[in-house]
Amino acid sequence: MKIVDSEQGRTAKQGSGGEMVILDEALRLAIALYNRQVGGYELGTLWRDETAGALSPENADRYIAMLREAQKLGRFSHVIFIAHQPAVWQQADARVLFQGGQALIEEAA
């Protein structure tokens, strides 16, 4: 399979590291949406574990927008993701922060 960026006229392999992370996650989310659609059972939560990689702030915005769109398309009630980059996790609607042996729950402002 060959993936081509029609706007840039290049193959996916020619993208930056952040673009490759976004592309990889888009493909994985497409599989999750397909499985949600044809699986025959309700999945209420979409889980993503450290899939954001080392994204630039611009690509972090794209990543969060993609998660929100996947939530809408898949009719997931929640998207729970683990991220270590502030540019990613600061955009969450709520956060569970683990620090000093405790869990702190924060709601987004």
Sine and cosine of phi, psi and omega as CSV:
sin_phi,cos_phi,sin_psi,cos_psi,sin_omega,cos_omega
0.00,0.00,0.64,-0.77,0.01,-1.00
-0.83,-0.56,0.79,-0.61,0.02,-1.00
-0.96,-0.29,0.78,-0.63,-0.07,-1.00
-0.85,-0.53,0.72,-0.70,0.11,-0.99
-0.99,0.11,0.97,-0.26,-0.10,-1.00
-0.94,0.35,-0.42,0.91,0.02,-1.00
-0.97,0.24,-0.63,0.78,-0.05,-1.00
-1.00,-0.10,-0.25,0.97,-0.02,-1.00
0.93,0.37,0.60,0.80,-0.03,-1.00
-0.70,-0.72,0.31,-0.95,0.05,-1.00
-0.99,0.15,0.30,-0.95,-0.02,-1.00
-0.86,0.51,-0.56,0.83,-0.03,-1.00
-0.91,0.42,-0.26,0.97,-0.01,-1.00
-1.00,-0.02,0.03,1.00,-0.01,-1.00
-0.98,0.20,0.20,-0.98,0.05,-1.00
-0.96,0.29,0.15,-0.99,0.04,-1.00
-0.85,0.52,-0.69,0.72,0.03,-1.00
-0.90,0.43,-0.63,0.78,0.05,-1.00
-0.91,0.42,-0.59,0.81,0.03,-1.00
-0.92,0.39,-0.60,0.80,0.06,-1.00
-0.89,0.47,-0.72,0.69,0.00,-1.00
-0.88,0.47,-0.70,0.71,0.00,-1.00
-0.89,0.45,-0.72,0.70,0.01,-1.00
-0.87,0.49,-0.71,0.71,0.00,-1.00
-0.93,0.38,-0.59,0.81,0.06,-1.00
-0.87,0.49,-0.67,0.74,0.03,-1.00
-0.91,0.42,-0.66,0.75,0.01,-1.00
-0.91,0.40,-0.64,0.77,0.03,-1.00
-0.92,0.39,-0.59,0.81,0.06,-1.00
-0.88,0.48,-0.65,0.76,0.05,-1.00
-0.91,0.42,-0.67,0.74,0.03,-1.00
-0.88,0.47,-0.66,0.75,0.02,-1.00
-0.92,0.40,-0.65,0.76,0.04,-1.00
-0.89,0.46,-0.74,0.67,0.02,-1.00
-0.88,0.48,-0.61,0.80,0.04,-1.00
-0.89,0.46,-0.65,0.76,-0.07,-1.00
-0.96,0.29,-0.66,0.75,-0.11,-0.99
-0.97,-0.25,-0.05,1.00,-0.11,-0.99
-0.94,0.34,-0.41,0.91,0.02,-1.00
0.99,0.13,0.12,0.99,0.06,-1.00
-0.60,-0.80,0.41,-0.91,-0.07,-1.00
-0.99,0.17,0.77,-0.64,0.13,-0.99
-0.91,-0.41,0.90,-0.43,-0.06,-1.00
-1.00,0.00,-0.36,0.93,-0.11,-0.99
-0.78,-0.62,0.72,-0.70,0.11,-0.99
-0.98,-0.18,0.84,-0.54,-0.02,-1.00
-0.96,-0.28,0.71,-0.70,0.08,-1.00
-0.72,-0.70,0.79,-0.61,-0.06,-1.00
-0.89,-0.45,0.96,-0.28,0.06,-1.00
0.77,0.63,0.73,0.69,0.00,-1.00
-1.00,-0.05,-0.08,1.00,-0.07,-1.00
-0.98,0.20,-0.36,0.93,0.01,-1.00
0.84,0.55,-0.42,-0.91,-0.01,-1.00
-0.99,-0.11,0.98,0.19,-0.06,-1.00
-1.00,-0.03,0.57,-0.82,0.16,-0.99
-0.93,0.36,0.30,-0.95,0.05,-1.00
-0.82,0.57,-0.61,0.79,0.02,-1.00
-0.90,0.43,-0.71,0.70,0.02,-1.00
-0.95,0.30,-0.47,0.88,0.10,-1.00
-0.89,0.46,-0.66,0.75,0.06,-1.00
-0.88,0.48,-0.68,0.74,0.02,-1.00
-0.90,0.43,-0.64,0.77,0.00,-1.00
-0.88,0.47,-0.75,0.66,0.00,-1.00
-0.90,0.43,-0.66,0.75,0.05,-1.00
-0.87,0.48,-0.62,0.78,0.01,-1.00
-0.92,0.39,-0.66,0.75,0.06,-1.00
-0.88,0.47,-0.67,0.74,0.01,-1.00
-0.90,0.43,-0.62,0.78,0.02,-1.00
-0.93,0.36,-0.64,0.76,0.05,-1.00
-0.89,0.45,-0.62,0.78,0.04,-1.00
-0.88,0.47,-0.69,0.72,0.00,-1.00
-0.92,0.40,-0.76,0.65,-0.04,-1.00
-0.90,0.44,-0.63,0.78,-0.03,-1.00
-1.00,0.04,-0.04,1.00,-0.03,-1.00
0.81,0.58,0.66,0.75,0.06,-1.00
-0.99,0.15,0.67,-0.74,0.03,-1.00
-0.97,0.22,-0.47,0.88,0.00,-1.00
-0.63,-0.78,0.52,-0.86,0.22,-0.98
-0.85,-0.53,0.87,-0.50,0.03,-1.00
-0.92,-0.39,0.83,-0.56,0.00,-1.00
-0.71,-0.70,0.50,-0.87,0.06,-1.00
-0.96,-0.26,0.79,-0.61,0.01,-1.00
-0.55,-0.84,0.58,-0.82,0.01,-1.00
-0.96,-0.27,-0.11,0.99,-0.03,-1.00
-1.00,-0.08,0.82,-0.57,0.03,-1.00
-0.83,0.56,-0.58,0.81,0.00,-1.00
-0.87,0.49,-0.40,0.92,0.02,-1.00
-1.00,-0.07,-0.86,0.51,-0.15,-0.99
-0.94,0.35,-0.39,0.92,0.03,-1.00
-0.93,0.37,-0.27,0.96,0.01,-1.00
-1.00,0.01,-0.05,1.00,0.00,-1.00
-0.94,0.35,0.47,-0.88,0.04,-1.00
-0.94,0.35,-0.51,0.86,0.08,-1.00
-0.51,-0.86,0.43,-0.90,-0.05,-1.00
-0.71,-0.71,0.56,-0.83,0.19,-0.98
-0.92,-0.40,0.93,-0.38,-0.03,-1.00
-0.97,-0.23,0.76,-0.65,0.02,-1.00
-0.96,-0.27,0.87,-0.50,-0.06,-1.00
-0.42,-0.91,0.73,-0.69,0.06,-1.00
0.86,0.52,0.55,0.83,0.01,-1.00
0.98,0.21,0.18,0.98,0.00,-1.00
-0.80,-0.60,0.38,-0.92,0.08,-1.00
-0.94,-0.35,0.78,-0.62,0.01,-1.00
-0.89,-0.45,0.80,-0.60,0.02,-1.00
-0.98,-0.17,0.80,-0.60,0.02,-1.00
-0.86,-0.52,0.72,-0.70,0.15,-0.99
-1.00,-0.04,0.57,-0.82,0.03,-1.00
-0.93,0.36,0.52,-0.86,-0.01,-1.00
-0.97,0.26,0.00,0.00,0.00,0.00
